[in-house]
Amino acid sequence: MTPEAWALSVVAAVAVGMAKGGLSMVGMLGVPVMALVMSPVQAAGILLPVYIVSDMGGLIAYRRRFDRRVLATALPGALAGIGLGWATASIVPEAFVTGLVGLIGAVFALNALTRPAGRTLRQPHPGRGSFWGLLAGFTSFVSHSGAPPWQVYIQPLGLAPLTFAGTSTVFFAVVNAAKLPPYWALGQLSAGNLRVSAVLVPLAFASVWIGVRLVRIMPMAVFYRFITWTLLLVSLRLLWDALT
């Protein structure tokens, strides 16, 4: 890989680790950032082991802070979404994947920047959970971009910040573990990709604790607005690449 590719891969690994520390939206920067210098399919393959090892740190940090009702309503749909992603992997072109990653990020960022501050709180619901879980599982399989559909479902539930972070961490830990067999079958866990993953894993694991610390001390409104603008700019670049 080129020095630029390594530098962006390091940025992606730190973002993944911080996401597993509770800042779930930050992890969306991973594949889009790496896709600026490589195929999004390769980026997804490199990052899956990084996600899984980082999940372990997140599970340790939030082992007592998650909502079982929310997980029960969303995980079955998410597993079905992973199966759908696997079934359609051979017919989805790379340009479509690039555009999908960019579109998901741009729509989520624009929604986050323009939605009203006040929202009506909801309760966990099997129907809504299955639908958004399905979308989260599918987009997570394609490009590790399951955060937007997941956020659409979980944000209106009004969970306490630590419970929100812990529930998100457990959800994506299960989703990422379920992606291992299909990724292996599709050849995305090649020896070359795994060598890059091995270099990035320690950075991501250490960054988990940065995310945990920020959840506890940093004003979330300021931090998320910065990340949302960053995500929007990267996503627009990917949409341009896909269209041209």
VOLOTI-123914 format. One line per 8 residues: their letters; for each residue x, y, z of N, C-alpha, C. Coordinates in steps of 0.2 Angstrom, whole numbers. Layout:
A> X/Y/Z/X/Y/Z/X/Y/Z ~ ... .
END
This chain:
MTPEAWAL> 4/-6/0/0/0/0/4/6/0 ~ 2/12/-3/5/18/-3/5/21/4 ~ 10/26/5/9/30/12/3/33/13 ~ 0/36/7/-7/39/8/-12/34/11 ~ -12/28/8/-17/22/10/-16/20/17 ~ -9/20/19/-8/18/26/-10/23/31 ~ -9/30/29/-11/35/33/-19/35/34 ~ -23/34/29/-30/34/29/-33/28/32 .
SVVAAVAV> -29/23/32/-31/16/35/-30/17/43 ~ -25/21/45/-24/22/52/-30/26/55 ~ -32/32/51/-37/36/53/-44/31/53 ~ -45/27/49/-51/23/49/-50/18/55 ~ -45/15/57/-44/11/62/-45/14/69 ~ -43/21/70/-44/25/76/-52/26/76 ~ -55/28/70/-62/29/70/-66/23/72 ~ -64/17/70/-67/11/72/-67/9/79 .
GMAKGGLS> -61/10/82/-60/9/89/-64/14/93 ~ -64/20/91/-69/25/95/-76/24/95 ~ -78/21/89/-85/19/88/-87/13/93 ~ -82/9/94/-83/3/99/-83/5/106 ~ -80/11/107/-80/14/113/-86/18/115 ~ -91/18/110/-97/21/112/-99/27/107 ~ -95/29/103/-97/34/98/-98/31/91 ~ -104/27/91/-105/23/85/-105/26/78 .
MVGMLGVP> -107/32/78/-107/35/71/-100/36/68 ~ -95/37/73/-88/39/70/-86/33/66 ~ -88/27/68/-86/21/64/-88/21/57 ~ -93/25/55/-95/26/48/-90/29/44 ~ -85/32/47/-80/35/43/-75/30/40 ~ -75/24/43/-69/19/41/-69/18/34 ~ -74/14/31/-74/12/24/-74/18/19 ~ -78/24/20/-77/29/16/-70/33/15 .
VMALVMSP> -67/33/21/-60/36/21/-56/31/17 ~ -56/25/19/-51/20/15/-53/20/8 ~ -60/20/6/-62/20/-1/-59/26/-5 ~ -56/31/-2/-53/36/-6/-47/34/-10 ~ -44/28/-7/-38/26/-10/-38/19/-12 ~ -43/15/-11/-44/8/-13/-51/6/-14 ~ -52/0/-16/-59/-2/-17/-62/-3/-11 ~ -69/-1/-11/-73/-1/-4/-73/-9/-2 .
VQAAGILL> -73/-13/-7/-74/-20/-5/-67/-22/-1 ~ -61/-20/-4/-55/-22/0/-55/-18/6 ~ -57/-12/7/-58/-9/13/-62/-12/18 ~ -68/-15/16/-72/-18/20/-69/-25/23 ~ -65/-28/18/-62/-34/20/-56/-33/26 ~ -53/-28/25/-47/-26/29/-50/-24/36 ~ -56/-21/36/-58/-18/42/-62/-23/47 ~ -65/-28/44/-69/-33/48/-65/-36/54 .
PVYIVSDM> -59/-38/53/-55/-41/59/-54/-35/64 ~ -53/-29/61/-52/-23/66/-58/-22/70 ~ -64/-22/66/-70/-22/70/-71/-27/75 ~ -70/-33/74/-71/-39/78/-67/-38/84 ~ -60/-37/84/-56/-36/89/-58/-30/94 ~ -60/-24/90/-62/-19/94/-68/-20/98 ~ -73/-24/95/-79/-26/98/-78/-29/105 ~ -72/-33/106/-70/-36/112/-69/-30/117 .
GGLIAYRR> -66/-25/116/-64/-20/120/-71/-16/122 ~ -75/-15/117/-82/-12/119/-86/-16/123 ~ -86/-23/122/-90/-27/126/-88/-27/133 ~ -81/-27/134/-78/-26/141/-81/-20/144 ~ -80/-15/141/-82/-8/144/-89/-7/145 ~ -94/-10/141/-101/-9/142/-105/-16/144 ~ -101/-21/147/-104/-27/148/-110/-27/153 ~ -111/-22/156/-117/-21/160/-122/-15/158 .
RFDRRVLA> -121/-12/153/-125/-6/151/-127/-7/144 ~ -133/-11/143/-136/-12/137/-143/-14/138 ~ -148/-13/133/-155/-14/133/-156/-21/129 ~ -158/-26/133/-160/-32/130/-166/-32/125 ~ -171/-28/127/-177/-27/123/-176/-24/116 ~ -171/-19/116/-169/-17/109/-166/-22/105 ~ -161/-25/108/-157/-30/104/-162/-36/102 ~ -167/-38/106/-171/-43/104/-176/-41/98 .
TALPGALA> -177/-35/97/-182/-33/92/-178/-31/85 ~ -171/-30/86/-167/-28/80/-163/-34/77 ~ -160/-38/81/-155/-43/79/-158/-48/74 ~ -164/-51/75/-166/-55/70/-166/-52/63 ~ -168/-46/62/-168/-43/56/-161/-42/53 ~ -157/-40/58/-150/-39/56/-147/-45/53 ~ -148/-51/56/-145/-57/53/-148/-59/46 ~ -154/-57/45/-157/-58/39/-154/-53/34 .
GIGLGWAT> -153/-47/36/-150/-43/31/-143/-45/29 ~ -139/-48/34/-132/-51/32/-133/-56/27 ~ -138/-60/28/-139/-66/23/-141/-63/16 ~ -145/-57/16/-147/-54/10/-141/-51/6 ~ -136/-48/10/-130/-45/7/-126/-51/4 ~ -125/-57/8/-121/-62/5/-124/-65/-1 ~ -131/-66/-1/-134/-68/-7/-133/-64/-13 ~ -133/-57/-12/-132/-53/-18/-125/-50/-20 .
ASIVPEAF> -120/-53/-16/-114/-50/-16/-111/-51/-23 ~ -112/-56/-27/-109/-58/-33/-112/-54/-39 ~ -118/-50/-38/-121/-47/-43/-121/-39/-42 ~ -118/-37/-36/-117/-30/-35/-111/-27/-37 ~ -110/-22/-42/-104/-20/-45/-101/-15/-40 ~ -94/-14/-41/-90/-10/-36/-93/-3/-36 ~ -94/0/-42/-97/7/-42/-103/8/-38 ~ -107/3/-38/-113/3/-34/-112/3/-27 .
VTGLVGLI> -107/-1/-25/-105/-1/-18/-102/6/-16 ~ -98/9/-20/-95/15/-18/-101/20/-18 ~ -105/20/-23/-111/25/-22/-116/24/-16 ~ -117/17/-15/-121/16/-9/-118/19/-2 ~ -111/17/-2/-108/20/4/-109/28/5 ~ -107/31/-1/-108/38/-1/-115/41/0 ~ -120/37/-3/-127/39/-2/-129/38/5 ~ -128/33/8/-129/31/15/-127/37/20 .
GAVFALNA> -120/38/19/-117/43/23/-120/50/22 ~ -121/52/16/-124/59/14/-131/60/17 ~ -135/55/16/-142/55/18/-142/56/26 ~ -138/52/29/-138/52/37/-135/58/39 ~ -130/61/36/-127/67/38/-132/73/37 ~ -135/73/32/-140/79/30/-146/78/35 ~ -148/72/36/-153/72/41/-151/74/48 ~ -145/72/50/-143/74/57/-142/81/57 .
LTRPAGRT> -140/85/52/-139/92/52/-145/96/52 ~ -151/93/49/-157/97/48/-163/95/52 ~ -163/90/55/-169/87/59/-170/92/65 ~ -176/93/67/-178/97/73/-175/94/79 ~ -173/98/84/-170/96/91/-175/92/95 ~ -181/93/95/-186/90/99/-189/84/95 ~ -189/78/98/-192/72/95/-196/68/100 ~ -201/65/98/-206/60/102/-202/54/103 .
LRQPHPGR> -202/52/110/-199/46/111/-203/40/110 ~ -200/34/108/-204/28/106/-201/23/111 ~ -205/17/110/-203/11/113/-200/6/108 ~ -196/1/111/-194/-4/106/-200/-8/103 ~ -200/-9/96/-205/-12/93/-203/-17/88 ~ -205/-23/88/-203/-29/84/-203/-27/76 ~ -209/-24/74/-209/-22/67/-204/-17/65 ~ -203/-11/68/-198/-6/67/-191/-9/68 .
GSFWGLLA> -190/-13/73/-184/-16/74/-182/-20/69 ~ -186/-25/66/-184/-29/61/-183/-26/54 ~ -187/-20/53/-185/-17/47/-179/-13/47 ~ -178/-9/52/-171/-6/52/-165/-10/54 ~ -167/-16/57/-161/-21/58/-159/-24/52 ~ -164/-25/47/-163/-28/41/-158/-24/37 ~ -160/-17/37/-156/-12/33/-149/-12/36 ~ -149/-12/43/-142/-11/46/-138/-17/45 .
GFTSFVSH> -141/-23/45/-137/-29/43/-134/-29/36 ~ -139/-27/31/-137/-27/24/-131/-22/23 ~ -132/-16/25/-127/-11/24/-121/-12/28 ~ -121/-15/33/-116/-17/37/-112/-22/33 ~ -115/-27/30/-112/-32/27/-108/-29/21 ~ -112/-25/17/-109/-22/11/-103/-17/12 ~ -103/-13/18/-98/-8/18/-97/-6/26 ~ -99/-10/30/-99/-8/37/-102/-2/39 .
SGAPPWQV> -107/0/35/-111/6/36/-118/5/39 ~ -118/1/44/-125/-1/47/-127/4/52 ~ -123/9/53/-124/14/59/-131/18/57 ~ -131/21/51/-137/25/49/-144/22/51 ~ -145/16/48/-152/13/49/-152/11/57 ~ -147/9/60/-147/8/67/-149/14/71 ~ -146/20/69/-147/26/72/-154/28/72 ~ -157/27/66/-164/29/64/-169/25/69 .
YIQPLGLA> -167/19/71/-171/15/75/-170/17/83 ~ -164/17/85/-162/18/92/-162/25/95 ~ -161/30/91/-161/37/93/-168/39/96 ~ -173/37/93/-180/40/96/-182/36/102 ~ -178/31/104/-180/27/110/-178/31/116 ~ -173/36/116/-171/40/121/-168/36/127 ~ -163/32/125/-159/28/130/-154/33/133 ~ -152/31/139/-147/35/143/-141/34/139 .
PLTFAGTS> -136/39/139/-130/39/134/-126/32/135 ~ -125/30/141/-121/24/142/-124/18/140 ~ -131/18/141/-135/12/138/-136/12/131 ~ -136/18/128/-136/19/121/-130/16/118 ~ -124/18/121/-118/16/118/-117/8/119 ~ -119/6/125/-118/-1/126/-122/-6/122 ~ -129/-3/121/-133/-7/116/-131/-7/109 ~ -128/-2/107/-125/-1/100/-119/-6/99 .
TVFFAVVN> -115/-6/105/-109/-10/104/-111/-17/104 ~ -115/-20/108/-117/-27/108/-121/-28/101 ~ -125/-24/99/-128/-25/92/-123/-27/87 ~ -118/-22/86/-113/-23/81/-108/-28/82 ~ -107/-30/88/-103/-35/90/-106/-42/87 ~ -112/-43/88/-115/-49/85/-116/-49/78 ~ -117/-43/75/-117/-42/67/-111/-44/64 ~ -105/-41/67/-99/-42/64/-96/-49/65 .
AAKLPPYW> -98/-52/70/-96/-59/71/-100/-63/66 ~ -106/-62/64/-110/-65/59/-107/-64/52 ~ -104/-59/51/-101/-58/44/-95/-62/43 ~ -92/-65/48/-85/-68/47/-86/-74/41 ~ -91/-79/42/-91/-84/37/-92/-82/30 ~ -97/-77/29/-98/-75/22/-92/-71/19 ~ -89/-67/23/-83/-64/21/-77/-68/19 ~ -77/-74/23/-72/-79/22/-73/-82/15 .
ALGQLSAG> -80/-84/14/-82/-88/8/-81/-83/2 ~ -82/-77/3/-81/-72/-3/-74/-70/-5 ~ -69/-73/0/-62/-71/-2/-60/-64/1 ~ -64/-61/5/-62/-54/7/-57/-54/13 ~ -56/-60/16/-51/-61/21/-45/-64/19 ~ -42/-61/13/-36/-64/10/-30/-63/15 ~ -25/-66/13/-18/-65/17/-16/-58/17 ~ -16/-55/11/-14/-48/11/-18/-43/15 .
NLRVSAVL> -25/-44/15/-29/-40/19/-28/-41/26 ~ -27/-47/28/-26/-49/35/-20/-46/38 ~ -15/-46/34/-8/-43/36/-9/-35/37 ~ -13/-32/33/-15/-25/35/-19/-24/41 ~ -24/-29/42/-28/-29/48/-24/-30/54 ~ -19/-34/54/-15/-35/60/-11/-29/62 ~ -9/-25/57/-6/-19/59/-11/-14/62 ~ -17/-14/60/-22/-9/62/-25/-10/69 .
VPLAFASV> -25/-17/70/-29/-19/76/-27/-16/83 ~ -20/-16/84/-18/-12/90/-21/-5/91 ~ -20/-1/85/-22/6/85/-30/6/87 ~ -34/2/84/-41/2/85/-43/0/92 ~ -39/-5/95/-41/-8/101/-39/-2/106 ~ -34/1/106/-32/7/110/-37/12/110 ~ -40/14/104/-44/19/103/-51/18/106 ~ -53/11/107/-59/10/111/-59/14/117 .
WIGVRLVR> -54/14/121/-54/18/127/-54/25/127 ~ -52/28/121/-53/35/119/-61/36/119 ~ -64/32/115/-71/33/114/-75/32/120 ~ -73/28/125/-76/27/131/-76/33/135 ~ -69/36/135/-68/42/139/-72/48/136 ~ -72/49/130/-76/54/127/-84/54/128 ~ -86/48/128/-93/47/130/-95/50/137 ~ -90/49/141/-91/51/148/-90/59/149 .
IMPMAVFY> -85/62/145/-83/69/147/-84/74/142 ~ -85/72/136/-85/77/130/-93/79/129 ~ -94/86/127/-101/88/125/-102/84/118 ~ -107/80/118/-108/76/112/-111/80/106 ~ -114/86/108/-117/90/102/-112/92/98 ~ -106/95/101/-101/98/97/-97/93/93 ~ -96/87/97/-92/82/93/-95/79/87 ~ -102/77/88/-106/74/83/-107/79/77 .
RFITWTLL> -107/85/78/-108/90/73/-102/90/69 ~ -96/90/72/-89/90/68/-89/83/64 ~ -91/78/67/-90/71/64/-95/71/58 ~ -101/74/59/-106/74/54/-104/78/48 ~ -101/83/49/-99/87/43/-93/84/39 ~ -89/80/43/-83/76/40/-86/71/36 ~ -91/67/39/-94/62/35/-98/64/29 ~ -101/70/29/-104/73/23/-100/74/18 .
LVSLRLLW> -94/77/19/-89/79/14/-86/73/11 ~ -84/68/15/-81/62/12/-87/58/8 ~ -93/58/10/-98/54/7/-100/57/0 ~ -100/64/0/-101/68/-7/-95/66/-12 ~ -89/65/-9/-83/64/-13/-84/57/-16 ~ -87/52/-12/-88/45/-15/-93/45/-20 ~ -99/49/-19/-104/49/-23/-102/52/-30 ~ -97/57/-30/-94/59/-36/-90/54/-40 .
DALT> -86/50/-36/-82/45/-39/-86/40/-42 ~ -92/38/-39/-96/33/-41/-100/35/-48 ~ -102/41/-48/-105/44/-54/-101/45/-60 ~ -94/46/-58/-90/48/-64/-85/42/-66 .
END
